[in-house]
Amino acid sequence: MIAAKKKRFKETLLAYLFLLPSFIVLGIFVFWPVGFSFVLSFFKWDFRNMKTPYFNGLENYKQIFEFNYPPKYSFLDGLIYSLGYIALTILIVMTIYSFISFVKHKNRFIFLNLAVIVTYFIAFNFLNHFTSVIATAILWGILIFNFYLKDQMKYFKSHIWINLALILTIYVLIETGMAGDRSFFAFFIDAKDKNLFFKALSNTFYYVFLSVPITLALSLSVAVLLNSNIKFKIFFRTAYFIPFVTSVVAVSLVWKWIFNDEFGLLNYILSWFNVSPIRWLKDEKWTIPTIAIVSIWKQLGYNAIIFLAGLQNIDKFYYEAAEVDGANSWQKFTKITWPLLSPTTFFLLIVSIIGAFKVFAQIYVLYDGLPGPYNNSGLTMVYYVFDLFYRQQRMGLASAAAYLLFALILIFTMIQFKVGNKVVEYVS
């Protein structure tokens, strides 16, 4: 027993000795900077206090959220109204089902739901801050009560995607029709022009939600085509993968010429379809879509290769059994390919979202070191940190902003893991 323990100790020690050079390199270039920047986020260290930084607690984090001038409504008001709109939206969907259930089974809970909805709509224009809190609390109470009804829960689980689509549609209608400037999203839209952090956060979310779904959808389409019996598959695989291994600076410089509004290739192609020239690099509204196009083109090949590896790991037996049962191509994709690709999709989704939150080089190259053509239309979270650290020399503030970005990515990753544990199907 003692000899076995000594042998195990020696093997463990030997393994760590082999890993020691890597730990030293990681410690110097990764662990130490990460730890030091966290400590630095609590210090006042800028150009004026370069030699004598001093501890100022959470002031850096507070300063990031300060407004140049106050928004029309507070964050708390926007949050309360938005919670009310969300509860109201879900309750409306439940009431629609309750009406159907009332016709079939004489479910009388519909009258309670309708009474709450009508009361909320009538009182909406007369609510002050205190009564809005009470009304929102009552609304959520009724909503939770509805969720405890077995038939309601059964309906929501069996028609989850239809209900989610209906909830989203009704919520957008309520937001645009009655929310005005009192919702959380209206507050955020108002606040992003009065605070650079919110501006950067807004642009980053816009970029993430624009680029990631499109990249994954196109990559999956390309992977499915490359997995089929087509000629020159090796050539196409190489062609799609080359942009990923090419320097992002080189890619951005090429696309900068393509996006030129006078002599660019993209506008020349659009002219074939009688489309007026688009000012890709000079119009504020095209800033984020322009950056997204470059990123999608560069990332497409990598995602496609990973999807292709996932497709080739699916046993052909499933498709043969489906053909015997008379399944068509779409049914095989939705019932076999897509479910069995969920681990691959889950991996790419996490990696893509993390990468999208860190976008920087494309912006810096396309706009010659500026955050967009004007009005900070291309200001993202990493560019915001870069500007604070490199240009303004406010190292403590930049460290605090970097850790806010880290917290944001961590929250999104944890949510994805939580959802992924329920959705992803692993087949051994």
N, C-alpha and C positions, 0 to 999 in steps of 0.2 A: 504493500500500500504506500509506504514512504517512498520507495523507488519510483513508483508510478507518478506520485505527486512531484518529485524532483524532475522527472523526465518532462512532465507537462509544463512545469515552471520554466525549464530551459527552452522548450519549444516556443512558449509564449514570449519569453525574453528575446529570443532570436528573431521572432516575427516583428516585435516592436523595434529592434535594432535595425532591421531592414527598412522599416517605415520611418525611422527617425529623420533621414534626410528630407523626406517629403514633409514631415511635420514641421521641420525647421523652416523650410521655404514657405509653407502655408502660414506658419506663425508670423513670419516677417512681413509677408506681402498681403495676407488676408486677415488673420485673426487679430493681430495687433492694430491695423488701421480701423477695423470694424469696432473693436472695443474702445479705441481712442476717440473715434468720431462720436460714439455714444456719450462719452464723458464730455466731449467738447460741445455737445448740443446744449449743455447746461451752463456754458460759460459765455461771457461777453468778449468775443475775440474777433475784432475787425481791424481795419487799417489804422485806426487811432489807438487801439489797445494791442498792437502786435506784440510788443515786448512784455506787457503786463496784463494778460487776460485775467478777468475776475469772475467768480461764480455769481450767476444771477438767477439760478433756479429755473423756473418754467417760463421766464420772460420771453425767451426766443420762440417758444411754441405759441405763446399768447400773441406775440407780434406778428406771426405769420397770418393769424386770423383777423387782424385788425383791418378795418375798412378805411379807404381814403375819405369817404363821407358815408354816413349811415344809409342803409337800404330803407325802402319805404315801409316794409313790414319786417318784424324780427324773425329769427330762425324758429323760435318757439311757436309763434303764431302760424307760420307756414307748416310746421310739423303737425300741429293740432288739426288744422284744416285738412291736411293731406290724409291723416289717419281717419278723419271723418269720411272723406271721399272714398277711401279704400273700403272701409266697412260698408258704406252705402252701396258701392258697386257690387260687392259680394252678396249683400242682402237682396239687391234687385234680382240678381241671377237666381238666388234661392227662392225668391218670391215667384219668379216665372215657373220654376219647378213646382212650387207649392200650389200654384193655380192649376197646373196639369194634374197634380195629385188630388186637388179638391174636386175636380170634375170626375175623377175616377173613384176616389176613396173617401170623399167628403172630409178632407183634412182641413180643419178649421184654423190652423196656425197661419194661414194666409192672411187672415184679417189682422192679426197682430203685426205681421210684417208690413202690410200695407199701411196700417195706422202709423207705424214708426217712420216709414219712408215719406209719407205725405206730411207728417208733422215736421220732419227735418227739412223738407223742401220749403215749407211755409215759413219756418223760423229762420231759414238761412240768411235772409236779408236783414234780419233784426237782431242777430247774435252779437253780443259783446264778448270780450275775452273770457269772462267767467262762465257765462251760459254756454259758450261754444265748447268749453272743456266738459261741462255736464252733459251736453247733447251728444258729444263724441263718446263719452263713457257709456251712456245709455245705449247708443247705437252698437258699440262693441259688445255690450252685455247681451243684447238681443241676438247679435250675430253668433256669439259663443253658444247661446241657448239653442239656436238652430243647428249648430254643428253637432250637438249632443243627440239630436234626433237620428235614430238609426236609418230611417229611409233617406234622409238628407245625405248622410255620410255614404251610404251605399250608392246613391245617385252620383255623387261627386267622384267617387273612386272609379265607377264604371264608365263615366263620360269625362274623364279628367282633361283631355286635350280640347274638347269642345268647350268645356266650362272655362278653361284658361283663356281661350281665344275670345269667348264672349265677355269675360271679365275685363280683358285688356281693351276690347272695343268700347264697352260702356264706360270704362274709366277715362279713356281718351276723350269721349264725348262730354263727360262731366267736367273734366279739366278744361276743355276748350269752351264749353258752354256756360258754366256757372262759376268756375274757380277764380277766374280773373287773375288778380295779382296777389291772392291770399294763400296760394298753395306753396308747398315746399319747393316744387320745381320752378314756380314763378319766382320765389325768393332766390333760388340758385341762379336763375337767368339774370335777375336784377343784380345779384351780388358779384357775379363774375366780372362785371365791368368796373367794379369798385374795389376789387381785391385781386392781386396777381395770382395768389395761390388758388383761388376758386377758378380763375381764368385758365390756369394750367391744368387744374383738375378736370374742368369741363372739356377742354380740348383733348385731354388724354382719354377720358371716357368715350368721347365721340370717335376717336381714332381706334380704340380697342373694339368697340361694338360695330364699327364699320369694316375693319380689316380682318379680324379673326374669323367671323362666320363665312365671309366670302372666300378667304384663303382655304379654309377647311373644305368648303363645298366644291371649289374648283379642284383642289388636290384630290379629293375622293373621285371626282369625275375622271380626272387624268389617270389615276391609278386603276380604275375599272377598265378604261380603254387599253392601258398598257398591259393589263392582265389578260386581255382577250387575244385571239389569234390574229394579230396584225403583222404586217411586214415591217422590217427595220426597227424592231422593238429596242434593240440595244442603242441604236442611234437616238431614238426619241428619249430614252431614259437618260442618256448622257446630256442631251440638249436641255432637258428640263432641269437637270441637277447643276449644270455649269453656273447659272446665276447665283446659286447658294454659296458656292466656294469662291466666287469672285468678291473682291473687296467692295464693301458697301460704299466707299468713297468713289471708286471707279464706276459702280452702278449708278450712283446718284448723279455723277457728272454726265454720263451718257443720257440719262433721263432728263437732265436739265436742258440739253439740246433738243431732245424730243418734244419737251413741253414749251419750247420757245413759241410765243404767240404770233410771230411774223414768219419765221422760217422753219418752225418745228415740224417734224414728220407727222405727229399726231393730228395737228390741225390740217395738214395737207390731206391726210386720209379722210378726215371728217368733211373736207370740202367736196369729196366725191359724192357725198350724200346731201349736198346743199346745206350743210350745217355751218353757221357763222363761226369764225375763229373765236376760240375760248382763251381768255387770258389766264392760263393755268397758274402762272407764277406771280401774277399781279393782282388778282381778284381775291378778296378776303374769303369769300364763300367757298372757293376751290382749294384753299390751303390744305386742310386736312384730307379731303379726297385725293389730292395730288400726292401727298406723302403716303397715303394708303396704297395707291396704285404701285408706287415704287416698291413698297414693302411686300405687297402681294406677289408681285413678279419675282422678287428675290427669294421669298420663302416657299413658293409653290412647289419647286422641285424636291426640296427636303421632305415636306409633308407627303408629297405623292409617293416618294420612295418608301417612307414608313408605312403608309397605307398599303402599298403594293406588297410589302413584306407580310402585313397582316392578312391580306387577301390570299396569299400563297400558303398561309398556315391553316386555312379553312379546308377541312377534309372534303374531297370531291363526292364522298358518299352522300352528303346532305343534298347536293344538287341532283344527283342521280335519283334519290328517293323522291325528291320534289317533282322531277320530270315524270316519274312513274305515276304520281298523283295528278298529273296534268297541270302543274303550276306554270305560269308564264314568266317572262324575264323580270317583270316588275314585282311579282309575288315572291320570286326567289330572292330578289334584292332586299325587299322589306322584311321578309320572314326569316331569311338565313344570313345573308351578307351583312346587313346593317346590325342586327343583334350580336353576331359573332365578332364584329369589328369594334364593339363598344370599348374593350380595353385599350385598343390602339387609339380610338377617337378620344378617350379620356386622357391618355398620356399627351397627345398632341394639343388638346384643349388647354391643359395646364401649362405646358411649355409655351404655347403661342400667346396666352394671356400674359404670362410673366414677361415674355419678350416684348410684347406690344406696349406694356407699361413703361418699358425702358427705352423707347424710341428717342433717338437724338441725332445720330450722324446724318440721316437723310435730310432733316430740317437744316442742319448747319451747312451742308453742302448746297442744297437746292436754293437757299435764300442768303448765301454769302455771309454766313455767320449771324444772321438776324432771325428773330423768332417770327417769321412770316413777312409778307409785304408791308403790312401796317396793322395797327390795333392789336398787336400780339396774337394774331390769328393762328400762328403756329407754335405758340408757347405751350410746351408740355411739361410734365413734372420733372423729368431729367434735365431739360433745358432750363427750367426754373432754378434747380439746384446748381447747375453749371453757372448760370448768371450771377447768383448770389456769391458763389465761392470764387470764381475766376475773375469776373469783371468788377464786382462790388467789394471783393475781399472781405466778406462778412462770413467768416468760417463757422462761427457758432450757429448762426441762423441757417446756413446751408446744411449743416449737420442735422439740425432739427427737422428741416424739410425732407432730408433724405430718409430719416427714420419714420416720418409720417408716410412717405411712399412705401417703405418697407412694411409698415403696419397695414397699409391698404392692400398690398399684394398678399400678405399673410392671411388677411380676412377672406379675400377672394379664393385663395387656395384651400383654406379650411372648408369653406362652403362647398367648393367643388368636390373635395374628398367626402364630405358628408353626404352629398347627393349621389356621388359616384358609387358609394358603398351599397346604395339601394338600386341603382340603375344598371351599373356595369355587370355584364354576365361573363364570368370566367369559365372556360371549358377546358378541362384537362385532357 
